[in-house]
Amino acid sequence: AFRHIWLLSAYRADSHAAWADWLQRRVHGVHWHVRELPGRHFRWRIRGNPLSWLDELPRQTPDRILATSMVDLATLRGLHPRLAGVPVDYYFHENQFAYPVSPEQVRSVEPQIVQLYGALAADRLLFNSRFNRDSFLDGAADLLRRMPDATPDRVPERLSARSVICPVPVQPLPAAPEKDDALILWNHRWEYDKAPDLFADAMIGLARAGYRFRLALLGARPRTPPEALRRLRTALPERIIADGRVADAAYRELLGRAGIVVSTAAHEFQGLAMLEAASAGAIPLVPDALCYPEQYPGAYRYPAGDVDALQTRLAGWLSGDRPPPVDVSPWLEPAVAPAWQRMMRGDDVESVL
């Protein structure tokens, strides 16, 4: 019999959307009832989704609910008592304890409280990396330590006991027939949490030092080009072979051709863009932080935030002293998809990684 599962995603941004669409396409034996809200107005979205859905939920009570951690699950269940006995998986694509705050934002405890209450109201917690799980549990413990009194005992331990690591399945991409070892790829958003200024500093420094390379500058960017992108366009225009969001076929071709892919991220819970590029044979260079130590051996990591170390490592790689491609198969769809299929059947599942 088909299972009726509500998929509740309160913030349909790029990677959230890719995950939700993949589930509907590839997890079979399920009637999906999907409710999503656009990925904008973050603070309203994380607190207001139970109001947005107050009269929008299907009349038929589901067999299971899969809600993202942007969903105010505790409030939603309180407003709809018929959901009290429905098993809920609460999926953490990110967590607000480890999410960096931009210079224009004020840190608020409210998004963290929403996710903590949601976790307590859920039957099973799903995380896309150990870093995501551990930073959430550590953040929850710190928040509870700051409560002035009347604090419950062993909350992180209780949440840990029902936590499972199950990443977003990454579609492997083929390598191009001919790799361009001197093509350096950036395939991230051009926003503060990806620290593009560090990348720009390293690229301009390499060029001044006389190293030959080309750049593919992909990824979403705001309408007003960020300073890092303006600097690269001004300093290295002849080296840039791609600049902007490109069609899927062109994106796959560039990832398959790239010799090196770089991250300077200050926030990364799974690093889908890096895993995609690494699956196509690009050699990844990543900060020694966040989710990356789970995925890449030490030869592929540099001290986080250290532009000199990043530039030195790239100089060595461009000179021919580079490690081989990384096996990222544990994070790819063939390894991960069966666990999602079993979980949506209601089975108990061990962590994939």
C-alpha positions in Angstrom: 0.0 0.0 0.0 1.1 3.5 -0.7 2.1 5.6 2.3 0.8 9.1 2.6 3.7 11.4 3.7 3.6 15.1 4.2 6.8 16.8 3.1 6.9 20.2 4.8 9.7 22.5 3.7 9.3 26.1 5.0 12.2 27.6 3.0 12.6 26.4 -0.6 16.1 27.7 -1.4 18.3 26.0 -3.9 19.7 23.0 -2.0 16.5 22.6 0.0 14.6 22.4 -3.3 17.0 19.9 -4.8 16.6 17.6 -1.8 12.8 17.9 -1.8 12.5 17.3 -5.6 14.9 14.3 -5.4 12.7 12.7 -2.7 9.6 13.0 -4.8 11.3 11.6 -7.8 13.3 8.8 -6.3 11.5 7.5 -3.2 8.8 5.2 -4.4 5.7 3.7 -2.8 4.7 7.1 -1.4 1.9 9.6 -2.0 3.7 12.9 -1.3 1.7 15.8 -0.1 4.1 18.7 -0.4 3.8 22.1 1.3 6.6 24.5 0.6 7.2 28.3 1.2 9.6 30.4 -0.9 13.2 30.8 0.4 13.0 34.5 1.4 12.2 36.6 4.5 14.0 34.2 6.7 13.0 35.5 10.1 9.3 35.6 9.2 9.5 32.3 7.5 11.0 30.3 10.4 8.6 31.7 12.9 5.5 32.2 10.7 5.2 28.9 8.8 2.5 27.5 11.1 0.4 30.6 10.4 1.1 30.3 6.6 -0.2 26.7 6.7 -2.9 27.2 9.3 -5.7 26.4 6.7 -3.5 24.8 4.0 -2.7 21.3 5.4 -4.3 18.3 3.7 -7.5 17.0 5.3 -6.3 13.4 5.3 -4.0 12.7 8.3 -0.8 11.3 7.0 1.1 8.1 7.8 4.3 10.1 8.4 5.6 13.6 8.3 9.0 14.7 7.0 9.6 18.3 8.0 12.7 20.4 7.6 14.2 22.2 10.5 12.9 25.5 9.2 9.5 24.2 10.2 8.2 25.3 13.6 7.1 21.8 14.3 6.2 22.1 17.9 3.7 24.9 17.2 2.4 23.1 14.1 1.6 20.0 16.1 0.0 22.1 18.9 -2.3 23.8 16.4 -3.3 20.5 14.8 -4.0 18.0 17.5 -4.8 15.3 14.9 -1.0 15.2 14.2 -0.1 14.2 17.8 0.2 10.5 17.0 1.8 10.8 13.5 5.5 9.9 13.4 7.7 12.8 12.4 11.2 12.9 10.9 12.8 16.4 11.5 15.4 16.9 8.8 18.3 19.3 9.5 19.7 20.7 6.3 21.4 23.3 8.5 21.1 24.4 12.1 20.9 27.9 13.5 23.5 27.3 16.2 26.3 27.0 13.7 25.0 29.4 11.1 27.1 32.5 10.8 25.5 35.9 11.2 26.2 38.5 8.5 27.4 42.0 9.4 23.9 43.4 8.7 22.2 40.9 11.0 21.6 40.8 14.8 22.0 37.3 16.3 18.7 36.2 17.8 18.0 33.2 20.0 14.6 32.7 18.5 15.5 30.6 15.4 17.6 28.4 17.7 14.6 27.9 20.0 12.4 27.0 17.1 14.7 24.3 16.1 15.3 23.0 19.6 11.5 22.8 20.2 11.1 21.2 16.8 13.7 18.5 17.7 12.0 17.8 21.0 8.6 17.4 19.3 10.0 15.0 16.6 10.3 11.3 16.7 13.6 11.1 14.7 16.2 13.7 13.8 18.0 13.5 10.5 21.2 15.3 9.9 23.2 15.6 6.6 26.6 15.4 8.4 28.1 14.6 11.8 29.2 18.2 12.0 25.6 19.3 11.6 24.5 17.0 14.4 27.3 17.7 16.7 27.1 21.5 16.3 23.4 21.4 16.9 23.7 19.3 20.1 26.6 21.4 21.4 24.6 24.6 20.6 21.5 23.2 22.4 23.7 22.3 25.4 25.2 25.8 25.5 21.7 27.4 25.2 20.4 25.3 28.1 23.4 26.3 30.3 22.5 29.9 29.8 19.0 29.4 31.1 18.9 31.1 34.5 17.0 28.3 36.2 14.4 25.5 35.8 16.5 23.7 33.2 15.7 20.2 32.2 18.3 17.4 32.4 20.1 15.6 29.6 18.3 17.2 26.7 21.2 16.8 24.3 21.6 13.2 25.2 17.9 12.5 24.6 18.1 14.2 21.2 21.3 12.4 20.3 19.7 9.0 21.0 17.2 9.6 18.2 19.5 11.2 15.7 20.6 9.6 12.4 23.2 10.9 9.8 21.7 10.7 6.3 23.1 13.1 3.8 21.4 14.6 0.8 22.2 12.2 -2.1 24.6 13.8 -4.5 24.3 12.9 -8.2 27.7 11.8 -9.4 29.0 13.7 -12.5 31.3 12.3 -15.1 34.8 13.6 -15.7 35.4 15.3 -19.1 37.5 13.3 -21.6 40.3 15.8 -21.1 40.8 17.5 -17.8 42.2 21.1 -17.6 44.6 20.8 -14.6 45.0 24.6 -14.5 41.2 25.3 -14.4 40.2 26.4 -10.9 36.5 26.2 -10.1 34.4 28.3 -7.7 30.8 27.0 -7.6 29.3 28.5 -4.5 27.0 31.4 -3.7 28.8 34.8 -3.6 27.7 35.6 -0.1 29.3 36.4 3.2 29.0 32.8 4.6 31.1 31.5 1.7 33.9 34.1 2.3 34.6 34.9 -1.4 37.1 37.6 -0.4 39.5 34.9 0.7 39.2 33.2 -2.6 39.7 36.5 -4.5 42.8 37.3 -2.4 44.4 33.9 -3.2 43.6 34.1 -6.9 45.1 37.6 -7.3 48.1 36.6 -5.2 48.7 33.5 -7.4 48.5 35.6 -10.6 51.0 38.2 -9.2 53.4 35.3 -8.3 53.4 34.3 -12.0 51.3 31.1 -11.8 49.3 30.2 -14.9 45.6 29.2 -14.3 42.1 29.8 -15.5 39.0 30.5 -13.5 35.4 29.3 -13.7 33.3 31.6 -11.5 30.0 29.9 -11.1 27.3 30.1 -8.4 24.4 32.5 -7.6 25.3 36.1 -6.9 23.2 39.1 -5.9 22.2 41.7 -8.6 24.9 44.0 -7.4 28.2 42.2 -7.9 30.0 41.6 -4.6 33.4 43.2 -4.0 35.2 39.9 -4.4 33.8 39.3 -7.8 34.5 42.9 -9.0 38.1 42.5 -7.9 38.6 39.3 -9.8 36.9 40.7 -12.9 39.2 43.8 -12.7 42.5 42.0 -11.9 42.1 38.8 -13.9 39.7 39.3 -16.8 41.8 37.3 -19.3 41.8 34.2 -17.0 38.0 34.0 -16.5 36.5 31.5 -18.9 33.0 31.4 -17.2 31.3 33.9 -15.0 27.7 33.5 -13.8 25.0 30.9 -13.4 25.1 28.6 -16.4 22.7 26.0 -17.9 22.8 22.6 -16.3 24.7 21.0 -19.3 27.3 23.7 -19.2 27.6 23.4 -15.4 28.3 19.7 -15.6 30.8 20.2 -18.4 32.7 22.8 -16.5 32.8 20.6 -13.3 33.9 17.6 -15.4 36.8 19.7 -16.9 38.0 21.5 -13.8 41.3 20.4 -12.3 40.8 22.1 -8.9 37.8 23.2 -6.9 38.1 25.5 -3.9 36.0 26.3 -0.9 36.7 29.2 1.6 33.3 28.7 3.4 32.7 29.9 6.9 29.4 27.8 6.8 29.0 24.4 5.3 26.8 21.6 6.7 27.3 19.1 3.8 29.1 20.9 1.0 27.0 19.7 -2.0 28.8 21.8 -4.6 32.2 20.5 -3.5 31.0 16.9 -3.5 29.6 17.3 -7.0 32.9 18.7 -8.4 34.9 16.1 -6.5 32.7 13.3 -8.0 33.7 14.6 -11.4 37.4 14.3 -10.6 38.2 17.9 -9.6 40.7 18.0 -6.7 39.1 19.7 -3.7 40.8 22.2 -1.5 38.8 23.0 1.6 39.1 24.6 5.0 40.0 22.3 7.8 36.7 22.9 9.6 32.9 22.4 9.4 31.8 19.2 7.6 35.0 18.9 5.5 37.1 16.7 7.8 34.4 14.0 7.4 34.9 14.0 3.6 38.4 14.9 2.7 41.8 13.7 4.0 44.3 16.2 5.4 46.1 16.6 2.1 43.0 18.4 0.8 42.5 20.8 3.7 44.1 24.0 4.8 43.8 26.0 8.0 40.4 27.8 7.9 40.6 31.5 7.0 44.4 31.3 6.2 44.7 32.9 2.8 48.5 32.4 2.7 48.1 28.7 3.4 45.4 28.5 0.7 47.6 30.2 -1.8 50.7 28.2 -1.0 48.8 24.9 -1.4 47.4 26.0 -4.7 50.8 27.1 -5.9 52.1 23.6 -5.2 49.2 22.0 -7.0 49.6 24.2 -10.0 53.2 23.3 -10.2 52.3 19.6 -10.5 52.6 18.4 -6.9 49.0 17.6 -6.3 47.2 14.6 -4.7 44.9 12.3 -6.7 41.1 12.8 -6.9 39.1 11.9 -3.8 36.7 9.0 -3.5 33.5 10.7 -2.3 31.3 7.7 -3.1 29.9 7.3 0.5 28.1 10.7 -0.1 26.7 9.9 -3.6 23.2 8.7 -4.6 24.0 5.0 -5.0 25.2 4.8 -1.4 22.6 7.1 0.2 19.4 6.6 -1.6 18.5 3.2 -0.1 18.6 4.6 3.4 16.1 7.4 2.5 13.8 4.7 0.9 13.9 2.6 4.1 13.3 5.6 6.4 10.3 6.7 4.4 8.9 3.2 4.8 9.1 3.7 8.5 12.1 1.4 9.1 14.7 2.0 11.8 17.9 3.0 10.0 21.5 3.3 11.3 23.5 6.4 10.3 24.7 6.1 6.7 28.2 7.6 7.5 
